Each structure stands twice: as structure tokens, then as C-alpha cells.
Amino acid sequence: MRSLSTTLLASSLALALAACGGQPDTVDDAATPPVAPAATTPSTDSMPADAAPAPAAGSAVAVLTATEGNAVTGELRFAAVDGGVAITGQVNGLSPGSEHGFHVHEHGDCSAPDATSAGGHFNPAGTAHGRVGSDEHHVGDTDNIVADDTGVATVDTRLAGATLGDGAPTDVLGRGVIVHADADDYATQPTGNAGARLACGVISQPQ
């Protein structure tokens, strides 16, 4: 009897050990949380290039081209300032030491050989011509420019009462700017007796 019990116990242990050793190791996929894919940053190479910066509000330029038979050129910058529009830049090809009338005209049209297509002085209020700061004057009136001994005039002046790019009656954007052959006398109506037109440009927003 004792021998039979010992034999049965040994057999049971052998069977249990065999059952444990025969089971392969497994991983419960359902119990393993899914791994989220790593976040990726889009490549800057695939991104569209930034658009060009917008022109500054209240700014414009005018490129002067010579009228027929003349050689006067230049580039002017316009900026809205308190009480008017500032004009800076340079006019080239003038006679050394010469003085010239310099006005904004009513039309942005320089197509005529003598630039008469630009019309008269810009004068939305219908006032008399005169000198800025001392007399009644057109919105398009400003002081004469003077060439140095190389024939270059550095422009740093102002249109009093003008505006830029606001669509008001006083807005000079899109109008013409003229350099005249002679000095403005600030008195003769309606032009200041400034003579022929040497160069013309259109006041435009920068590209």
C-alpha cells in the first residue's frame, strides 16, 4: 500500500511539472496599452515662403523721369506726418547751383512728352498759389529745390495740409510730381512762373 501511494504521488508530481514546463511564454496583447506615434514637426522646407512685407502705411515713392529733351531724373519718398506729407529724396541732372519749382500736380500721368498730362498744381480747395507757411497756397505747393555744385538737389520738404493714402480730397497718392525749369516766385498765379517741366513722376505705393 505504502509503495503504491508513493508511486501515485510521484506520478502526479511528474505530470504537474510537465504541464508547467510545456507552456510557452506569452504576452497578453490586450493588456498592453498601445503606444502613440511620436509627434512630428513639419519640415520648414515644405512650408510656403513668407509673403513679402506689406508696404508701410502712409508711405509712397515717385520715380522721376525726364521730359523730352531733358536729363533730369530722381527718386522721392513720401510719408504722412502730422499736418501734411514729408518729401525726401534726390533729383539729379540739374544745372549746378540752380533753383527749381517743385510741385505735386493733379494727375498721375506723365505720358505727354512735356508732362502737361499731369495737369496743373494739385489744388482741391481752390485756393491761390503761394508759399507754404506764409501765404495761402495749393496743397501741391512746396518750397523750391536747389542743386549743389554737381547738379544734385537733396529734397527735404513738406506738403502742408496734404494727406497720403486715405482717399480724402487732399490725398496726393496717385498724383504727379513735377520739377520745373525755373524757380517758383510764390506769387504769380496759378503757377509761380516756374517755367517748363523738366521731370515727372507718379506718387505710388512701393512694391
C-alpha positions as CSV (number, residue, x, y, z in Angstrom):
1,M,0.0,0.0,0.0
2,R,2.7,2.5,1.0
3,S,4.6,1.7,-2.2
4,L,1.5,2.2,-4.3
5,S,0.8,5.6,-2.7
6,T,4.4,6.7,-3.2
7,T,4.2,5.7,-6.8
8,L,0.9,7.6,-7.4
9,L,2.3,10.8,-5.7
10,A,5.4,10.7,-7.8
11,S,3.4,10.3,-11.0
12,S,1.2,13.3,-10.0
13,L,4.2,15.5,-9.4
14,A,5.7,14.4,-12.7
15,L,2.6,15.3,-14.6
16,A,2.3,18.7,-12.9
17,L,5.9,19.6,-13.7
18,A,5.5,18.5,-17.3
19,A,2.4,20.7,-17.6
20,C,4.2,23.8,-16.2
21,G,7.3,23.3,-18.3
22,G,5.5,22.7,-21.6
23,Q,3.7,26.1,-21.6
24,P,5.4,28.7,-23.8
25,D,5.8,32.2,-22.5
26,T,3.1,34.5,-24.0
27,V,2.3,38.3,-23.8
28,D,-1.3,39.4,-23.4
29,D,-1.6,41.9,-26.2
30,A,-4.9,43.1,-24.8
31,A,-3.3,44.1,-21.5
32,T,-0.5,46.1,-23.2
33,P,-1.5,49.8,-23.8
34,P,-1.0,51.0,-27.4
35,V,2.0,53.3,-27.9
36,A,1.0,56.6,-29.5
37,P,3.2,57.6,-32.5
38,A,5.8,60.2,-31.7
39,A,4.7,63.7,-32.6
40,T,6.4,65.1,-35.6
41,T,7.2,68.7,-36.5
42,P,6.5,69.7,-40.1
43,S,9.7,70.4,-42.1
44,T,10.2,74.0,-42.8
45,D,11.3,73.0,-46.2
46,S,7.7,72.0,-47.1
47,M,6.2,75.3,-45.7
48,P,5.3,78.1,-48.1
49,A,7.7,81.1,-48.0
50,D,6.5,84.1,-46.1
51,A,4.8,86.7,-48.1
52,A,6.7,90.0,-48.8
53,P,6.1,92.6,-46.0
54,A,3.3,95.0,-46.8
55,P,4.3,98.5,-47.6
56,A,4.3,100.8,-44.5
57,A,1.0,102.6,-44.0
58,G,1.2,106.2,-45.2
59,S,4.3,105.8,-47.4
60,A,4.8,106.2,-51.1
61,V,7.5,106.7,-53.8
62,A,7.8,108.6,-57.0
63,V,10.5,107.8,-59.7
64,L,11.2,110.9,-61.8
65,T,11.8,110.5,-65.5
66,A,13.0,113.3,-67.8
67,T,10.7,115.1,-70.2
68,E,11.6,115.3,-73.8
69,G,15.0,117.0,-74.4
70,N,15.9,116.9,-70.7
71,A,18.1,114.7,-68.5
72,V,16.6,115.2,-65.0
73,T,15.8,112.1,-63.0
74,G,15.4,111.2,-59.4
75,E,13.6,109.3,-56.7
76,L,11.4,110.7,-54.0
77,R,9.9,109.2,-50.8
78,F,6.6,110.5,-49.4
79,A,5.5,109.9,-45.8
80,A,2.4,111.0,-43.9
81,V,3.4,113.3,-41.0
82,D,1.5,115.5,-38.6
83,G,-0.1,118.3,-40.6
84,G,0.9,117.1,-44.0
85,V,3.2,114.9,-46.1
86,A,7.0,114.9,-45.9
87,I,9.0,114.5,-49.1
88,T,12.6,113.4,-49.1
89,G,15.0,112.1,-51.8
90,Q,17.2,113.3,-54.6
91,V,16.9,114.9,-58.0
92,N,19.8,114.5,-60.5
93,G,20.8,116.2,-63.7
94,L,20.2,119.8,-62.8
95,S,22.4,122.7,-63.6
96,P,24.9,123.3,-60.7
97,G,23.6,125.8,-58.2
98,S,20.2,126.2,-60.0
99,E,16.8,126.6,-58.2
100,H,13.6,124.9,-59.3
101,G,9.9,125.0,-58.7
102,F,8.7,121.7,-57.3
103,H,5.0,120.8,-57.0
104,V,2.5,118.0,-56.8
105,H,0.2,118.1,-59.8
106,E,-3.4,117.0,-60.1
107,H,-2.9,113.9,-62.4
108,G,-0.6,110.9,-62.1
109,D,0.0,111.0,-65.8
110,C,3.5,111.6,-67.2
111,S,2.7,110.3,-70.7
112,A,3.0,113.6,-72.6
113,P,6.5,114.5,-73.8
114,D,6.4,117.7,-71.9
115,A,4.4,116.2,-68.9
116,T,1.5,118.6,-69.4
117,S,-0.7,115.4,-69.0
118,A,-0.1,115.8,-65.2
119,G,-2.3,118.9,-65.3
120,G,-2.0,121.9,-63.0
121,H,-1.0,122.1,-59.4
122,F,-3.0,119.9,-57.1
123,N,-5.4,122.3,-55.5
124,P,-8.5,120.6,-54.1
125,A,-9.6,123.6,-52.0
126,G,-9.4,126.1,-55.0
127,T,-7.1,128.4,-53.2
128,A,-4.5,130.8,-54.6
129,H,-0.9,129.8,-55.3
130,G,1.6,130.9,-52.7
131,R,4.4,129.9,-50.3
132,V,3.9,127.2,-47.7
133,G,4.0,128.6,-44.2
134,S,3.5,132.3,-45.1
135,D,0.7,132.6,-47.7
136,E,-2.4,131.0,-49.0
137,H,-1.2,128.1,-51.1
138,H,-2.2,125.0,-53.1
139,V,-2.0,121.6,-51.3
140,G,0.5,120.7,-54.0
141,D,2.8,123.7,-53.4
142,T,6.1,123.3,-51.6
143,D,9.4,125.2,-51.5
144,N,11.9,125.3,-54.4
145,I,14.7,122.8,-54.5
146,V,18.3,123.9,-55.1
147,A,21.0,121.9,-56.9
148,D,24.5,121.6,-55.4
149,D,27.7,122.1,-57.5
150,T,27.3,118.7,-59.0
151,G,23.7,119.3,-60.2
152,V,22.1,117.2,-57.5
153,A,19.3,118.6,-55.3
154,T,18.7,116.9,-51.9
155,V,15.0,117.1,-51.2
156,D,13.7,117.5,-47.7
157,T,10.4,119.4,-47.7
158,R,6.7,119.2,-46.8
159,L,3.3,119.5,-48.4
160,A,1.2,121.3,-45.7
161,G,-2.4,120.1,-45.5
162,A,-1.9,117.1,-47.7
163,T,-2.7,113.5,-46.8
164,L,-1.4,110.2,-48.2
165,G,-3.4,107.1,-49.0
166,D,-6.6,108.0,-47.0
167,G,-8.9,108.7,-50.0
168,A,-9.6,112.2,-48.8
169,P,-9.8,115.2,-51.2
170,T,-6.3,116.2,-50.0
171,D,-4.8,112.7,-50.8
172,V,-1.7,113.0,-53.0
173,L,-1.4,109.3,-53.7
174,G,-1.6,108.6,-57.4
175,R,-0.9,112.2,-58.4
176,G,2.0,113.6,-60.3
177,V,5.1,115.4,-59.0
178,I,6.9,117.9,-61.3
179,V,10.4,119.5,-61.3
180,H,10.2,122.8,-63.2
181,A,12.9,124.6,-65.2
182,D,12.8,127.8,-63.1
183,A,12.4,128.9,-59.6
184,D,8.8,129.4,-58.2
185,D,8.3,133.1,-57.3
186,Y,5.5,132.1,-54.9
187,A,3.3,134.9,-56.3
188,T,2.4,134.6,-60.0
189,Q,-0.9,132.8,-60.4
190,P,-1.5,130.0,-60.7
191,T,2.0,128.5,-61.4
192,G,4.6,130.7,-59.7
193,N,6.1,131.4,-63.1
194,A,8.2,128.2,-62.6
195,G,8.6,127.5,-66.3
196,A,8.7,124.3,-68.3
197,R,8.6,120.8,-66.8
198,L,11.9,119.0,-66.6
199,A,10.9,115.8,-64.9
200,C,7.7,114.0,-63.9
201,G,6.9,111.1,-61.6
202,V,3.7,109.4,-60.2
203,I,3.3,109.1,-56.4
204,S,2.7,105.4,-55.9
205,Q,2.8,102.8,-53.1
206,P,6.1,101.0,-53.0
207,Q,6.1,97.4,-54.4
